[in-house]
Structures are given as C-alpha cells and as structure tokens.
Amino acid sequence: MISYISGILADVMPDRIVVDQNGIGFEILVPGSITARMPLIGEKVKLYTYLYVREDAMILYGFFTRDDLEVFKLLIGVSGIGPKGALNILSVITPSDLRLAVALEDSKLIATAPGIGLKTAKKLIIELKDKLKEPETDIVAGAGDASGAAAGMIGSDVGELQKEAIEALIALGYDRSESASAVRKASEGLSEEEMDVEVLLRGALRNLF
C-alpha cells in the first residue's frame, strides 16, 4: 500500500499529474478541482494516495488531504460508483459540500457530477448517510461546539432552513453547487437559535460576491 507520494512535480494535466521521486515518474490521477492548486512544475508536492488494482492496470489516485482520500474511499464503496465516478464527484463537489448534500439529502447537487445520475446520487445518500462524518479536526461549522454545526444537525429544522436557502439562491440564478457551498459557509459559527433563512441568505450572498 502506498500511503503517500512526495516528490517534484514534473507535469500537470487536466485529470492527472506526474511526480518525480528519485528519478521515477509516478502518474497520479487527481480531482480536476485540485490541478489549479498545484505548485509550479519543478517544485515539491505531496499527495495522499490510493492504489487501485485491476487485472489490466494499477492506478494511483491522489489527494491533498487525508480527509479527501477517506471520502474517496467511502465513495468507491458505494454500489455503482467506481474510482472514476468518485473522482468526478470530488472534481465538482468538495468533501465539506458533499457532507452537506448528504445531510440535506440533496441528490440534485450530487448528480451535477459527470456520469452520476439522480438514481445513483440517491443511492449514495442512503449508503453514506451514517458513514460520511466530519473529520475530528475539521468540523464544517468551524466551531468548537458541535451543537452549532450545520452538518451535525441532520434531520433537524436547521437542515430544512439550509435547503430553503439553497433553493432560494438557485431561483436567483446561482448553480446548485455554489449555492450549497455558500450556504454551508454562511452556517459556520451560527447557533440553532441564530439561524433562519434570511440570515443564511444574507451570509450566502456575501460569500458569493
């Protein structure tokens, strides 16, 4: 098992990179969302990796954080989603926004990923509802008190308020992915008592400008 690869960035392509480690070039498939965040070619890079083995190939998948890697591993465990589908999801939806989408049962957001239909998205929500937890060191709400964390209130009135705010932003012309992300950020640090649709919308709109 290759836990991570650290070396010199040798090449960057839309869906993969090459890392030179002691004269050996490792081709690593990555979410499209992180290629723009890569360092310059010739600089050092470190990726946490997953080695996928099949009869005709051995393929490395890489991620900037352990959390991204763990979410990827959960995704490929969902029936009907292989490594390519999991990578497509993480290319358009961050792990934090995916957690929010699962908590809010927002299959439409998940289905924005290439190759992921509504049926598969709904299956993903069912299978990961109790598995896709917040990493201990990276609570979505960014607050020490988990009672104020939006993602920690699955099935509560807070979740319904977030859904309403997301749908309102979509009605204003924003796409579902950026709406969910903006609402998640607007929820950070808010207690259940402080949160209502108007507050979420104001905060989300500030995040969108």
LUMSE-655018 format. One record per residue: x, y, z of N, C-alpha, C in turn. Coordinates in steps of 0.001 Angstrom, whole numbers, plus 500000, padded with zeros to 6 digits. Layout:
// residues N
XYZXYZXYZ...
This chain:
// residues 209
500850498802500000500000500000500000500883501244500000500592502172499096501355503429499038500537504490499756500994504900500930500237505858501751500267507253501152501431507685500707501553508996500070502785509013499186502824509989498288503996510195497440504421511642497562505684511841497838506257513175497945507436513269496986507416514296496142508491514439495174508380515741494420508991515794493263508989517005492440507896516905491379507091517947491296506031517970490286506668518082488901506442517058488060507076517014486739506130517419485616504808517178485805503859517513484746502462517624485351501630518474484751500238518646485193499328518581483978498332517702484052497315517583483012495947517798483653494880517924482874493572518237483460493108517257484524493451515972484372492950514977485322494039514164486005495299514536485799496392513770486386497669514597486453498571514142487299499875514797487396500956513717487369502191514145487179503338513241487270504270513782488344504607512907489295505520513280490372506815512499490205507926513225490150509245512613490031509785512348491434509965511058491741510530510687493033511772509840492787512925510457493025514205509770492829514355509204491421513933509999490432514120509597489049513026508716488490512017508397489284510888507601488814509656508498488746508999508516487581507828509364487408506539508611487732505844509031488768504582508415489159503421509214488559502617508560487726501421509202487191500284508990488186499675510093488621498645510042489651497394510749489152496273510051489155495006510679488780494485511495489958494014512713489674493576513622490730492244514268490349491474514751491339490259515504491006490618516751490205489807517068489206490091518241488385490142519525489190489478519528490348489424520736491171490763521087491803491703520145491873492963520466492557494124520737491611493933520486490314495065520718489413495469522192489385494483523090489527494799524521489519495519524952490790495475524124491832496114524460493102497491523821493234497931523173492188499246522541492226500338523599492254501473523271492869502611524193492801503151524246491385504126525084491166504736525173489841505517523903489537505577523574488250506383522418487843507827522651488297508389521621488892509755521726489434509778521922490936508595522228491521508520522399492969508045521103493625508200521037494951507849519829495686506339519741495907505814518518495844504392518287496080504243516974496858503202516914497680502910515689498435501436515368498283501126514123497916499744513687497761499529512390498536498379512313499212497961511061499836497316510214498752497661508953498702497318508152497525496518506891497849495816506459496821495080505190496864495476504403495624495927503168495814496334502323494701495181501387494337494667501577493123493562500762492628494129499705491686493870498449492007494440497350491226493319496594490518493490496409489220492581495550488462493428494656487561492792493774486823493534492772486063494516493386485080494120494495484439494948495041483369495679496328483736495579496763484995496222498031485336496353498209486850497321499057487223497471499527488603497445501051488531496453501676489166496221503109489003496323503810490355497088504887490389497226505690491604496288506886491553495565507114492644494721508298492793495300509126493935495337510453493742495988511287494743495149512463495208495396512871496478494609513932497106495505514744498041495158516014498213495964516885499052495860516549500538494688516069500979494490515809502400494047514371502644494281513902503866493813512566504235492288512495504193491650513609504557490190513621504551489656513401503137490239514089502150489828513887500757489964512413500364491076511810500787491324510399500479490273509510501138489959509773502401488974508947503103487592509062502466487224510270502033485938510450501361485925509678500036487024509730499303487149508976498057486932507486498317487538506964499372487412505540499686485972505173500054485281506083500736483867505848501041483030505837499764483341506748498856482581506846497613482717505595496756483924505062496654484093503876495797483478502642496444483102502745497712482416501650498370480922501637498108480427502708497464479005502789497135478740501978495868477722501148495905477366500331494745477089501211493531477774500944492432477559501697491196478505502863491006479357503142492005480332504234491872481744503658491964482466503711490867483842503255490864484788504417491085486083504187490964487064505260491152486835506458490227486457506194488967486228507306488039485049508162488501483957507518488916482795508256489398483109509040490656483866508424491576484243509110492816485102510330492518486016510176491563486878511297491191486057512408490538485070512038489731484195513034489108483427513824490165482953513134491192482221513814492260483129514810492974484333514378493329485248515253494058485858516334493177485652516221491867486129517268490967485196518475490972483920518251491344482948519355491305482342519666492668482529518776493658481959518977494984483042518734496033483279519689496900484266519494497954483734518486498971484613517827499726484136516903500767483162517565501746483411518822502114482508519513503037481123519702502426481093520105501144479808520296500478479110518961500223479891517917500017479301516591499844478642516145501148479291516408502268478696516072503564477372516817503748477368518093503372476143518879503493475060518316502580475436517956501356474466517411500402473870516110500924474695515265501522474200514003502082473299514284503283473717515215504136472919515562505316471558516117504921471529516918503846470281517536503395469547516691502355470130515513502056469557514620501044469368515352499713470390516117499337470344516910498108470939516098496959470142515199496415470628514344495330470906515133494065470219516267493881470433517074492679471846517648492641472364518061493795473730518584493835474725517487493479474549516322494068475475515214493797475401514805492330474216514891491748474027514496490344474619515505489360475153516631489856475845517556488953477209517006488528477689515982489220478965515369488854478802514585487555479751514684486622479658513956485359479494512454485582478521511874484881478326510434484959477546509953486162477098510872487019476336510495488213474885510932488030473991509972487881472580510290487713471873510424489053470618510842489007469847511031490238469676509719491005469478508628490299469295507333490956470544506961491747471704507134491125472964506828491811473198507788492971472861509063492764473035510057493822472175509709495036470955509268494816470068508893495928470603507659496646471157506719495875471750505529496479472959505925497337473745506853496837474908507341497588474468507918498934473426508722498916472938509341500150472511508278501155471795507265500688471330506201501571472501505441502172473490505114501338474604504285501797475596505045502669475707506370502462476699507136503211476112507989504334474811507932504513474136508785505498474784508666506879475123507452507278475690507236508610477202507054508589477813507187507424479259506959507312480051508231507047479427509193506360480150510392505941480150511409507073481030511199508043481094512053509221482156513132509044482046514164509870483047515211509862484360514701510429485500515063509820486787514706510426486926515421511754487534514775512738487610515332514081488285516690514129489234516922513239489993518173513288489498519203512294488370518899511612487901519811510577486387519868510560485804520387511656484359520492511743483875521537510752482831521208509988482322522117508956481974523469509532481355523469510722480915524742511267482072525586511752483241524982511892484411525739512319484302526192513751483456525558514540483268525968515915483540524796516823484030525084518035484321524022518962483061523355519450481952524057519507480704523498519978479961522871518814479951521555518769479353520865517627477854521103517543477242521584518617475808521829518554475472522931517582476459523761517232476220524828516275476579524450514868477050523243514660477487522816513330476301522392512495476198522981511307475065522664510432475040521194510078476219520644509780476252519251509339475957518304510483476042518768511701475782517904512835474322517848513197473470518538512449472053518596512773471228517919511700471666516762511283470973516032510227469532515767510647468615516119509753467213515849510007466534516888510870467244517951511290466665518962512164466073520097511343465460521069512050464913522248511384466004523032510672467236522974511224468352523688510605468573523180509182468499521858508996468652521298507663467595521808506701466381521946507173465309522466506330465563523925505959466083524705506906466405526106506620467493526209505553468480525338505647469549525331504647469004524962503275468122523980503234467508523606501962466767524780501337466006525490502163465252526645501656466193527714501118467282527966501844468240528983501408468901528591500093469244527324499967469870526836498730468907526982497556467664526581497747466676526684496666466425528149496293466457529043497292466260530466497007467396531004496143468624530589496426469773531034495633469696530483494209469250529248494089469094528663492751468063529459491950466983529868492625465954530671491965466501532025491515467556532500492199468183533770491822469187533606490677469404532357490259470278532130489110471617531504489426471904531237490703473160530593491063473022529083490862474132528405490542474011526965490354473992526264491707473581525006491688473336524276492931474612524080493749475719523814493076476966523569493795477444524810494542477482525968493850477959527177494518476969527646495575475686527383495376474674527746496373474876526949497655475089525636497515475300524783498690476553525192499439477609525492498688478865525908499319478697527221500072478002528179499465477806529483500094476954529367501357475930528524501308475073528338502484475842527642503595476657526667503235477473525997504251478368526992504973479022527855504198479904528852504811479122529827505674477927530185505225477096531112505991476624530486507299476568529156507352476114528456508558477191528385509634478430528586509228479542528393510156479452529344511351479517528761512532479536529558513752478174529989514246477114529707513484475772530109513907475176529047514825474537529494515891473813528559516741472468528258516097471780527256516600470471526889516049469473528036516217469612528777517330468693529888517592468925531051516634470175531253516223470516532385515353470146532150513897469960530911513551469844530566512132468409530671511626468220531443510571466970531421509821467293531659508357466301531523507499466543531596506062467122532949505663466609534023506241467087535358505883468551535542506258468916535081507446470315535173507886471218534361506962470778533154506636471572532301505745471720532921504362470648533493503842470707534113502519471654535300502497471570536149503530472467537319503570473923536867503619474187535900504482475560535401504578476026534720503316475136533939502706475500533222501476475781534188500349474964535233500220475169536230499156476482536968499342476863537217500604478175537850500850479298536925500372479125535629500576480143534666500144480204534529498625479102534862497965479056534710496507479604535930495780479738537077496477480263538281495837481751538434496104
